[in-house]
Amino acid sequence: MNRTLSLITPSGRLTLGNFLGAFRGMVASVQAGEDCFYGVSDLHAMTTSHDPRVLRDTIAEVTTLFLAVGLDPARAVLFRQSQVAAHRELAYLLECTAYTGELGRMIQYKEKGRDNPSTRVSLY
């Protein structure tokens, strides 16, 4: 059986492209009987500048849309990243074993953080 994990980062307004590119495929995977885990990557959304009130509203919007597009919580696991203790625990272990030089070569850092003096540590 196929197992699928996909998260949506609540970093802005959702568009038709989100539906066509992500949500439609998620629903199809669930309907095909795959083992699906879909979530809102709210912690990832905090790695860049954000307004906490807007982020809270966007998280609620994405969560609501999971249900509105037809994702059935009885057939797929729907979750918020910040509510999964294992994610925080793994992040701590990675922080204890990774070196700054290794992290500086990560694509995420190169694209979002290089040459930005206010880059958040969580982006590493």
PyMOL commands that set and color helices and strands:
alter all, ss='L'
color gray80, all
select helices_A, chain A and resi 16-31+42-45+52-68+81-83+85-97+100-104+107-112+121-123
alter helices_A, ss='H'
color red, helices_A
select strands_A, chain A and resi 3-8+35-40+77-80
alter strands_A, ss='S'
color yellow, strands_A
deselect
rebuild
show_as cartoon
